[in-house]
Amino acid sequence: MRIQVCSAVQNQDFTLIDDYVTGLKALLYLRAVEDLADWDGQSPPTIKHQLGKPVPKLSDLMAKVC
C-alpha cells in the first residue's frame, strides 16, 4: 500500500492525500452505523440495460481461419 500511495503522489500531487483521508473517514463512519454492519461496501450489481455488441465465440473464429 505504501508504494501505491507514493506512486500516486508522484503522478498527481499531495491533494490526493485529502481524497484518501475523506475515503477513510467515510469508511469509519459506515462501519460505526449498526444498520450497515453486514454491508460489504459494494453496491448491488446493475441490471443489464443495453444489448451491446455480440461477442463471437472462439470456435467460430477458429473455423474461419482454418
PDB file with SEQRES, HELIX, SHEET and CRYST1 records, atoms N, CA, C and O in Angstrom:
SEQRES   1 A   66  MET ARG ILE GLN VAL CYS SER ALA VAL GLN ASN GLN ASP          
SEQRES   2 A   66  PHE THR LEU ILE ASP ASP TYR VAL THR GLY LEU LYS ALA          
SEQRES   3 A   66  LEU LEU TYR LEU ARG ALA VAL GLU ASP LEU ALA ASP TRP          
SEQRES   4 A   66  ASP GLY GLN SER PRO PRO THR ILE LYS HIS GLN LEU GLY          
SEQRES   5 A   66  LYS PRO VAL PRO LYS LEU SER ASP LEU MET ALA LYS VAL          
SEQRES   6 A   66  CYS                                                          
HELIX    1 AA1 ARG A    2  ASN A   11  1                                  10    
HELIX    2 AA2 THR A   15  ALA A   32  1                                  18    
HELIX    3 AA3 GLU A   34  LEU A   36  5                                   3    
HELIX    4 AA4 LEU A   58  VAL A   65  1                                   8    
CRYST1    1.000    1.000    1.000  90.00  90.00  90.00 P 1           1          
ATOM      1  N   MET A   1       0.825  -1.198   0.000  1.00  0.00           N  
ATOM      2  CA  MET A   1       0.000   0.000   0.000  1.00  0.00           C  
ATOM      3  C   MET A   1       0.862   1.252   0.000  1.00  0.00           C  
ATOM      4  O   MET A   1       0.531   2.229  -0.673  1.00  0.00           O  
ATOM      5  N   ARG A   2       1.954   1.239   0.739  1.00  0.00           N  
ATOM      6  CA  ARG A   2       2.797   2.429   0.829  1.00  0.00           C  
ATOM      7  C   ARG A   2       3.361   2.796  -0.544  1.00  0.00           C  
ATOM      8  O   ARG A   2       3.429   3.977  -0.884  1.00  0.00           O  
ATOM      9  N   ILE A   3       3.760   1.817  -1.322  1.00  0.00           N  
ATOM     10  CA  ILE A   3       4.326   2.097  -2.649  1.00  0.00           C  
ATOM     11  C   ILE A   3       3.262   2.692  -3.552  1.00  0.00           C  
ATOM     12  O   ILE A   3       3.550   3.602  -4.330  1.00  0.00           O  
ATOM     13  N   GLN A   4       2.032   2.192  -3.461  1.00  0.00           N  
ATOM     14  CA  GLN A   4       0.959   2.718  -4.291  1.00  0.00           C  
ATOM     15  C   GLN A   4       0.677   4.176  -3.962  1.00  0.00           C  
ATOM     16  O   GLN A   4       0.458   4.979  -4.869  1.00  0.00           O  
ATOM     17  N   VAL A   5       0.679   4.530  -2.691  1.00  0.00           N  
ATOM     18  CA  VAL A   5       0.428   5.914  -2.298  1.00  0.00           C  
ATOM     19  C   VAL A   5       1.550   6.803  -2.794  1.00  0.00           C  
ATOM     20  O   VAL A   5       1.296   7.882  -3.331  1.00  0.00           O  
ATOM     21  N   CYS A   6       2.797   6.361  -2.620  1.00  0.00           N  
ATOM     22  CA  CYS A   6       3.933   7.168  -3.079  1.00  0.00           C  
ATOM     23  C   CYS A   6       3.877   7.382  -4.583  1.00  0.00           C  
ATOM     24  O   CYS A   6       4.113   8.490  -5.064  1.00  0.00           O  
ATOM     25  N   SER A   7       3.564   6.326  -5.327  1.00  0.00           N  
ATOM     26  CA  SER A   7       3.479   6.449  -6.782  1.00  0.00           C  
ATOM     27  C   SER A   7       2.350   7.381  -7.180  1.00  0.00           C  
ATOM     28  O   SER A   7       2.493   8.175  -8.110  1.00  0.00           O  
ATOM     29  N   ALA A   8       1.232   7.288  -6.480  1.00  0.00           N  
ATOM     30  CA  ALA A   8       0.099   8.151  -6.802  1.00  0.00           C  
ATOM     31  C   ALA A   8       0.440   9.614  -6.535  1.00  0.00           C  
ATOM     32  O   ALA A   8       0.067  10.489  -7.316  1.00  0.00           O  
ATOM     33  N   VAL A   9       1.142   9.883  -5.444  1.00  0.00           N  
ATOM     34  CA  VAL A   9       1.536  11.267  -5.136  1.00  0.00           C  
ATOM     35  C   VAL A   9       2.524  11.776  -6.184  1.00  0.00           C  
ATOM     36  O   VAL A   9       2.466  12.940  -6.580  1.00  0.00           O  
ATOM     37  N   GLN A  10       3.432  10.904  -6.633  1.00  0.00           N  
ATOM     38  CA  GLN A  10       4.379  11.319  -7.669  1.00  0.00           C  
ATOM     39  C   GLN A  10       3.656  11.637  -8.972  1.00  0.00           C  
ATOM     40  O   GLN A  10       3.997  12.603  -9.655  1.00  0.00           O  
ATOM     41  N   ASN A  11       2.653  10.821  -9.317  1.00  0.00           N  
ATOM     42  CA  ASN A  11       1.947  11.014 -10.585  1.00  0.00           C  
ATOM     43  C   ASN A  11       0.946  12.154 -10.526  1.00  0.00           C  
ATOM     44  O   ASN A  11       0.642  12.758 -11.555  1.00  0.00           O  
ATOM     45  N   GLN A  12       0.423  12.462  -9.337  1.00  0.00           N  
ATOM     46  CA  GLN A  12      -0.548  13.544  -9.201  1.00  0.00           C  
ATOM     47  C   GLN A  12       0.054  14.634  -8.321  1.00  0.00           C  
ATOM     48  O   GLN A  12       1.047  15.253  -8.700  1.00  0.00           O  
ATOM     49  N   ASP A  13      -0.519  14.870  -7.181  1.00  0.00           N  
ATOM     50  CA  ASP A  13       0.053  15.813  -6.223  1.00  0.00           C  
ATOM     51  C   ASP A  13      -0.466  15.457  -4.832  1.00  0.00           C  
ATOM     52  O   ASP A  13      -1.160  14.454  -4.666  1.00  0.00           O  
ATOM     53  N   PHE A  14      -0.137  16.262  -3.848  1.00  0.00           N  
ATOM     54  CA  PHE A  14      -0.475  15.926  -2.472  1.00  0.00           C  
ATOM     55  C   PHE A  14      -1.951  16.084  -2.157  1.00  0.00           C  
ATOM     56  O   PHE A  14      -2.391  15.661  -1.088  1.00  0.00           O  
ATOM     57  N   THR A  15      -2.733  16.681  -3.053  1.00  0.00           N  
ATOM     58  CA  THR A  15      -4.172  16.757  -2.794  1.00  0.00           C  
ATOM     59  C   THR A  15      -4.797  15.369  -2.803  1.00  0.00           C  
ATOM     60  O   THR A  15      -5.908  15.183  -2.306  1.00  0.00           O  
ATOM     61  N   LEU A  16      -4.108  14.421  -3.352  1.00  0.00           N  
ATOM     62  CA  LEU A  16      -4.557  13.037  -3.335  1.00  0.00           C  
ATOM     63  C   LEU A  16      -4.718  12.533  -1.901  1.00  0.00           C  
ATOM     64  O   LEU A  16      -5.601  11.721  -1.624  1.00  0.00           O  
ATOM     65  N   ILE A  17      -3.880  13.007  -1.002  1.00  0.00           N  
ATOM     66  CA  ILE A  17      -3.959  12.607   0.401  1.00  0.00           C  
ATOM     67  C   ILE A  17      -5.314  13.008   0.985  1.00  0.00           C  
ATOM     68  O   ILE A  17      -5.882  12.264   1.784  1.00  0.00           O  
ATOM     69  N   ASP A  18      -5.837  14.173   0.598  1.00  0.00           N  
ATOM     70  CA  ASP A  18      -7.167  14.588   1.061  1.00  0.00           C  
ATOM     71  C   ASP A  18      -8.237  13.586   0.629  1.00  0.00           C  
ATOM     72  O   ASP A  18      -9.160  13.295   1.390  1.00  0.00           O  
ATOM     73  N   ASP A  19      -8.114  13.062  -0.588  1.00  0.00           N  
ATOM     74  CA  ASP A  19      -9.057  12.059  -1.067  1.00  0.00           C  
ATOM     75  C   ASP A  19      -8.973  10.784  -0.224  1.00  0.00           C  
ATOM     76  O   ASP A  19      -9.999  10.197   0.120  1.00  0.00           O  
ATOM     77  N   TYR A  20      -7.761  10.360   0.104  1.00  0.00           N  
ATOM     78  CA  TYR A  20      -7.585   9.168   0.947  1.00  0.00           C  
ATOM     79  C   TYR A  20      -8.190   9.394   2.328  1.00  0.00           C  
ATOM     80  O   TYR A  20      -8.851   8.506   2.867  1.00  0.00           O  
ATOM     81  N   VAL A  21      -7.972  10.567   2.901  1.00  0.00           N  
ATOM     82  CA  VAL A  21      -8.499  10.869   4.233  1.00  0.00           C  
ATOM     83  C   VAL A  21     -10.028  10.889   4.197  1.00  0.00           C  
ATOM     84  O   VAL A  21     -10.671  10.369   5.109  1.00  0.00           O  
ATOM     85  N   THR A  22     -10.607  11.472   3.175  1.00  0.00           N  
ATOM     86  CA  THR A  22     -12.062  11.510   3.043  1.00  0.00           C  
ATOM     87  C   THR A  22     -12.627  10.099   2.921  1.00  0.00           C  
ATOM     88  O   THR A  22     -13.632   9.770   3.551  1.00  0.00           O  
ATOM     89  N   GLY A  23     -11.989   9.281   2.122  1.00  0.00           N  
ATOM     90  CA  GLY A  23     -12.438   7.896   1.966  1.00  0.00           C  
ATOM     91  C   GLY A  23     -12.336   7.120   3.262  1.00  0.00           C  
ATOM     92  O   GLY A  23     -13.229   6.339   3.589  1.00  0.00           O  
ATOM     93  N   LEU A  24     -11.262   7.324   4.004  1.00  0.00           N  
ATOM     94  CA  LEU A  24     -11.087   6.639   5.282  1.00  0.00           C  
ATOM     95  C   LEU A  24     -12.136   7.095   6.295  1.00  0.00           C  
ATOM     96  O   LEU A  24     -12.674   6.277   7.042  1.00  0.00           O  
ATOM     97  N   LYS A  25     -12.429   8.398   6.326  1.00  0.00           N  
ATOM     98  CA  LYS A  25     -13.466   8.902   7.230  1.00  0.00           C  
ATOM     99  C   LYS A  25     -14.822   8.293   6.889  1.00  0.00           C  
ATOM    100  O   LYS A  25     -15.580   7.909   7.780  1.00  0.00           O  
ATOM    101  N   ALA A  26     -15.123   8.207   5.591  1.00  0.00           N  
ATOM    102  CA  ALA A  26     -16.399   7.623   5.168  1.00  0.00           C  
ATOM    103  C   ALA A  26     -16.478   6.153   5.577  1.00  0.00           C  
ATOM    104  O   ALA A  26     -17.514   5.695   6.059  1.00  0.00           O  
ATOM    105  N   LEU A  27     -15.386   5.416   5.385  1.00  0.00           N  
ATOM    106  CA  LEU A  27     -15.370   4.004   5.764  1.00  0.00           C  
ATOM    107  C   LEU A  27     -15.566   3.830   7.261  1.00  0.00           C  
ATOM    108  O   LEU A  27     -16.336   2.969   7.685  1.00  0.00           O  
ATOM    109  N   LEU A  28     -14.886   4.631   8.064  1.00  0.00           N  
ATOM    110  CA  LEU A  28     -15.024   4.537   9.512  1.00  0.00           C  
ATOM    111  C   LEU A  28     -16.438   4.898   9.958  1.00  0.00           C  
ATOM    112  O   LEU A  28     -16.981   4.275  10.870  1.00  0.00           O  
ATOM    113  N   TYR A  29     -17.034   5.899   9.319  1.00  0.00           N  
ATOM    114  CA  TYR A  29     -18.403   6.276   9.647  1.00  0.00           C  
ATOM    115  C   TYR A  29     -19.366   5.138   9.322  1.00  0.00           C  
ATOM    116  O   TYR A  29     -20.226   4.796  10.134  1.00  0.00           O  
ATOM    117  N   LEU A  30     -19.221   4.552   8.130  1.00  0.00           N  
ATOM    118  CA  LEU A  30     -20.127   3.481   7.725  1.00  0.00           C  
ATOM    119  C   LEU A  30     -19.980   2.246   8.599  1.00  0.00           C  
ATOM    120  O   LEU A  30     -20.956   1.537   8.841  1.00  0.00           O  
ATOM    121  N   ARG A  31     -18.774   1.984   9.071  1.00  0.00           N  
ATOM    122  CA  ARG A  31     -18.565   0.849   9.976  1.00  0.00           C  
ATOM    123  C   ARG A  31     -19.196   1.103  11.338  1.00  0.00           C  
ATOM    124  O   ARG A  31     -19.546   0.153  12.038  1.00  0.00           O  
ATOM    125  N   ALA A  32     -19.348   2.371  11.731  1.00  0.00           N  
ATOM    126  CA  ALA A  32     -19.918   2.713  13.031  1.00  0.00           C  
ATOM    127  C   ALA A  32     -21.444   2.623  13.033  1.00  0.00           C  
ATOM    128  O   ALA A  32     -22.053   2.501  14.095  1.00  0.00           O  
ATOM    129  N   VAL A  33     -22.063   2.680  11.856  1.00  0.00           N  
ATOM    130  CA  VAL A  33     -23.527   2.623  11.767  1.00  0.00           C  
ATOM    131  C   VAL A  33     -23.965   1.162  11.913  1.00  0.00           C  
ATOM    132  O   VAL A  33     -23.583   0.315  11.105  1.00  0.00           O  
ATOM    133  N   GLU A  34     -24.760   0.870  12.936  1.00  0.00           N  
ATOM    134  CA  GLU A  34     -25.149  -0.504  13.221  1.00  0.00           C  
ATOM    135  C   GLU A  34     -25.993  -1.128  12.113  1.00  0.00           C  
ATOM    136  O   GLU A  34     -25.886  -2.328  11.860  1.00  0.00           O  
ATOM    137  N   ASP A  35     -26.826  -0.334  11.452  1.00  0.00           N  
ATOM    138  CA  ASP A  35     -27.677  -0.866  10.387  1.00  0.00           C  
ATOM    139  C   ASP A  35     -26.865  -1.374   9.196  1.00  0.00           C  
ATOM    140  O   ASP A  35     -27.358  -2.177   8.404  1.00  0.00           O  
ATOM    141  N   LEU A  36     -25.641  -0.914   9.073  1.00  0.00           N  
ATOM    142  CA  LEU A  36     -24.799  -1.310   7.940  1.00  0.00           C  
ATOM    143  C   LEU A  36     -23.728  -2.320   8.338  1.00  0.00           C  
ATOM    144  O   LEU A  36     -22.746  -2.494   7.618  1.00  0.00           O  
ATOM    145  N   ALA A  37     -23.906  -2.986   9.474  1.00  0.00           N  
ATOM    146  CA  ALA A  37     -22.880  -3.900   9.980  1.00  0.00           C  
ATOM    147  C   ALA A  37     -22.601  -5.056   9.022  1.00  0.00           C  
ATOM    148  O   ALA A  37     -21.467  -5.527   8.949  1.00  0.00           O  
ATOM    149  N   ASP A  38     -23.605  -5.518   8.292  1.00  0.00           N  
ATOM    150  CA  ASP A  38     -23.391  -6.642   7.380  1.00  0.00           C  
ATOM    151  C   ASP A  38     -23.112  -6.208   5.939  1.00  0.00           C  
ATOM    152  O   ASP A  38     -22.995  -7.054   5.052  1.00  0.00           O  
ATOM    153  N   TRP A  39     -23.007  -4.912   5.702  1.00  0.00           N  
ATOM    154  CA  TRP A  39     -22.737  -4.407   4.351  1.00  0.00           C  
ATOM    155  C   TRP A  39     -21.261  -4.591   4.033  1.00  0.00           C  
ATOM    156  O   TRP A  39     -20.408  -4.260   4.856  1.00  0.00           O  
ATOM    157  N   ASP A  40     -20.951  -5.110   2.862  1.00  0.00           N  
ATOM    158  CA  ASP A  40     -19.558  -5.378   2.496  1.00  0.00           C  
ATOM    159  C   ASP A  40     -18.896  -4.221   1.752  1.00  0.00           C  
ATOM    160  O   ASP A  40     -17.753  -4.342   1.314  1.00  0.00           O  
ATOM    161  N   GLY A  41     -19.603  -3.103   1.607  1.00  0.00           N  
ATOM    162  CA  GLY A  41     -19.014  -1.936   0.956  1.00  0.00           C  
ATOM    163  C   GLY A  41     -19.224  -1.893  -0.547  1.00  0.00           C  
ATOM    164  O   GLY A  41     -18.797  -0.944  -1.204  1.00  0.00           O  
ATOM    165  N   GLN A  42     -19.867  -2.894  -1.093  1.00  0.00           N  
ATOM    166  CA  GLN A  42     -20.081  -2.952  -2.530  1.00  0.00           C  
ATOM    167  C   GLN A  42     -21.514  -2.559  -2.871  1.00  0.00           C  
ATOM    168  O   GLN A  42     -22.440  -2.854  -2.115  1.00  0.00           O  
ATOM    169  N   SER A  43     -21.692  -1.903  -3.991  1.00  0.00           N  
ATOM    170  CA  SER A  43     -23.027  -1.588  -4.474  1.00  0.00           C  
ATOM    171  C   SER A  43     -23.625  -2.840  -5.103  1.00  0.00           C  
ATOM    172  O   SER A  43     -22.887  -3.701  -5.582  1.00  0.00           O  
ATOM    173  N   PRO A  44     -24.944  -2.955  -5.109  1.00  0.00           N  
ATOM    174  CA  PRO A  44     -25.546  -4.109  -5.774  1.00  0.00           C  
ATOM    175  C   PRO A  44     -25.276  -4.048  -7.276  1.00  0.00           C  
ATOM    176  O   PRO A  44     -25.116  -2.961  -7.831  1.00  0.00           O  
ATOM    177  N   PRO A  45     -25.223  -5.193  -7.932  1.00  0.00           N  
ATOM    178  CA  PRO A  45     -24.953  -5.176  -9.368  1.00  0.00           C  
ATOM    179  C   PRO A  45     -26.047  -4.440 -10.139  1.00  0.00           C  
ATOM    180  O   PRO A  45     -27.221  -4.480  -9.769  1.00  0.00           O  
ATOM    181  N   THR A  46     -25.648  -3.778 -11.205  1.00  0.00           N  
ATOM    182  CA  THR A  46     -26.616  -3.052 -12.024  1.00  0.00           C  
ATOM    183  C   THR A  46     -27.251  -4.020 -13.017  1.00  0.00           C  
ATOM    184  O   THR A  46     -26.602  -4.926 -13.539  1.00  0.00           O  
ATOM    185  N   ILE A  47     -28.505  -3.804 -13.254  1.00  0.00           N  
ATOM    186  CA  ILE A  47     -29.217  -4.641 -14.213  1.00  0.00           C  
ATOM    187  C   ILE A  47     -28.745  -4.272 -15.612  1.00  0.00           C  
ATOM    188  O   ILE A  47     -28.590  -3.095 -15.937  1.00  0.00           O  
ATOM    189  N   LYS A  48     -28.519  -5.282 -16.428  1.00  0.00           N  
ATOM    190  CA  LYS A  48     -28.080  -5.052 -17.801  1.00  0.00           C  
ATOM    191  C   LYS A  48     -29.213  -4.366 -18.558  1.00  0.00           C  
ATOM    192  O   LYS A  48     -30.316  -4.904 -18.654  1.00  0.00           O  
ATOM    193  N   HIS A  49     -28.938  -3.177 -19.097  1.00  0.00           N  
ATOM    194  CA  HIS A  49     -29.984  -2.410 -19.760  1.00  0.00           C  
ATOM    195  C   HIS A  49     -29.678  -2.105 -21.221  1.00  0.00           C  
ATOM    196  O   HIS A  49     -30.465  -1.440 -21.895  1.00  0.00           O  
ATOM    197  N   GLN A  50     -28.550  -2.582 -21.708  1.00  0.00           N  
ATOM    198  CA  GLN A  50     -28.207  -2.396 -23.111  1.00  0.00           C  
ATOM    199  C   GLN A  50     -27.785  -3.737 -23.688  1.00  0.00           C  
ATOM    200  O   GLN A  50     -27.247  -4.590 -22.982  1.00  0.00           O  
ATOM    201  N   LEU A  51     -28.029  -3.906 -24.945  1.00  0.00           N  
ATOM    202  CA  LEU A  51     -27.672  -5.170 -25.574  1.00  0.00           C  
ATOM    203  C   LEU A  51     -26.173  -5.278 -25.818  1.00  0.00           C  
ATOM    204  O   LEU A  51     -25.585  -6.338 -25.607  1.00  0.00           O  
ATOM    205  N   GLY A  52     -25.563  -4.207 -26.253  1.00  0.00           N  
ATOM    206  CA  GLY A  52     -24.139  -4.249 -26.540  1.00  0.00           C  
ATOM    207  C   GLY A  52     -23.838  -4.986 -27.836  1.00  0.00           C  
ATOM    208  O   GLY A  52     -24.746  -5.451 -28.525  1.00  0.00           O  
ATOM    209  N   LYS A  53     -22.576  -5.084 -28.153  1.00  0.00           N  
ATOM    210  CA  LYS A  53     -22.162  -5.782 -29.365  1.00  0.00           C  
ATOM    211  C   LYS A  53     -22.160  -7.286 -29.127  1.00  0.00           C  
ATOM    212  O   LYS A  53     -21.858  -7.738 -28.022  1.00  0.00           O  
ATOM    213  N   PRO A  54     -22.492  -8.053 -30.141  1.00  0.00           N  
ATOM    214  CA  PRO A  54     -22.379  -9.502 -29.982  1.00  0.00           C  
ATOM    215  C   PRO A  54     -20.897  -9.895 -29.929  1.00  0.00           C  
ATOM    216  O   PRO A  54     -20.075  -9.342 -30.659  1.00  0.00           O  
ATOM    217  N   VAL A  55     -20.574 -10.832 -29.079  1.00  0.00           N  
ATOM    218  CA  VAL A  55     -19.202 -11.296 -28.951  1.00  0.00           C  
ATOM    219  C   VAL A  55     -19.101 -12.660 -29.616  1.00  0.00           C  
ATOM    220  O   VAL A  55     -19.770 -13.603 -29.190  1.00  0.00           O  
ATOM    221  N   PRO A  56     -18.267 -12.785 -30.665  1.00  0.00           N  
ATOM    222  CA  PRO A  56     -18.165 -14.081 -31.340  1.00  0.00           C  
ATOM    223  C   PRO A  56     -17.475 -15.114 -30.454  1.00  0.00           C  
ATOM    224  O   PRO A  56     -16.639 -14.780 -29.614  1.00  0.00           O  
ATOM    225  N   LYS A  57     -17.843 -16.361 -30.659  1.00  0.00           N  
ATOM    226  CA  LYS A  57     -17.211 -17.456 -29.926  1.00  0.00           C  
ATOM    227  C   LYS A  57     -15.862 -17.761 -30.561  1.00  0.00           C  
ATOM    228  O   LYS A  57     -15.682 -17.592 -31.767  1.00  0.00           O  
ATOM    229  N   LEU A  58     -14.926 -18.206 -29.751  1.00  0.00           N  
ATOM    230  CA  LEU A  58     -13.585 -18.532 -30.225  1.00  0.00           C  
ATOM    231  C   LEU A  58     -13.638 -19.633 -31.268  1.00  0.00           C  
ATOM    232  O   LEU A  58     -12.888 -19.594 -32.244  1.00  0.00           O  
ATOM    233  N   SER A  59     -14.509 -20.614 -31.081  1.00  0.00           N  
ATOM    234  CA  SER A  59     -14.599 -21.723 -32.040  1.00  0.00           C  
ATOM    235  C   SER A  59     -15.056 -21.225 -33.414  1.00  0.00           C  
ATOM    236  O   SER A  59     -14.594 -21.738 -34.433  1.00  0.00           O  
ATOM    237  N   ASP A  60     -15.960 -20.229 -33.459  1.00  0.00           N  
ATOM    238  CA  ASP A  60     -16.383 -19.665 -34.741  1.00  0.00           C  
ATOM    239  C   ASP A  60     -15.236 -18.935 -35.423  1.00  0.00           C  
ATOM    240  O   ASP A  60     -15.089 -19.024 -36.641  1.00  0.00           O  
ATOM    241  N   LEU A  61     -14.429 -18.221 -34.665  1.00  0.00           N  
ATOM    242  CA  LEU A  61     -13.281 -17.517 -35.232  1.00  0.00           C  
ATOM    243  C   LEU A  61     -12.241 -18.492 -35.757  1.00  0.00           C  
ATOM    244  O   LEU A  61     -11.663 -18.278 -36.823  1.00  0.00           O  
ATOM    245  N   MET A  62     -12.004 -19.554 -35.017  1.00  0.00           N  
ATOM    246  CA  MET A  62     -11.019 -20.552 -35.442  1.00  0.00           C  
ATOM    247  C   MET A  62     -11.483 -21.269 -36.699  1.00  0.00           C  
ATOM    248  O   MET A  62     -10.656 -21.633 -37.535  1.00  0.00           O  
ATOM    249  N   ALA A  63     -12.783 -21.481 -36.854  1.00  0.00           N  
ATOM    250  CA  ALA A  63     -13.314 -22.153 -38.036  1.00  0.00           C  
ATOM    251  C   ALA A  63     -13.082 -21.292 -39.287  1.00  0.00           C  
ATOM    252  O   ALA A  63     -12.851 -21.826 -40.371  1.00  0.00           O  
ATOM    253  N   LYS A  64     -13.141 -19.978 -39.139  1.00  0.00           N  
ATOM    254  CA  LYS A  64     -12.919 -19.093 -40.274  1.00  0.00           C  
ATOM    255  C   LYS A  64     -11.459 -19.081 -40.705  1.00  0.00           C  
ATOM    256  O   LYS A  64     -11.163 -18.962 -41.894  1.00  0.00           O  
ATOM    257  N   VAL A  65     -10.547 -19.203 -39.748  1.00  0.00           N  
ATOM    258  CA  VAL A  65      -9.113 -19.157 -40.045  1.00  0.00           C  
ATOM    259  C   VAL A  65      -8.657 -20.422 -40.757  1.00  0.00           C  
ATOM    260  O   VAL A  65      -7.859 -20.356 -41.692  1.00  0.00           O  
ATOM    261  N   CYS A  66      -9.158 -21.569 -40.323  1.00  0.00           N  
ATOM    262  CA  CYS A  66      -8.706 -22.861 -40.862  1.00  0.00           C  
ATOM    263  C   CYS A  66      -9.305 -23.202 -42.171  1.00  0.00           C  
ATOM    264  O   CYS A  66      -9.008 -24.258 -42.730  1.00  0.00           O  
TER     265      CYS A  66                                                      
END                                                                             
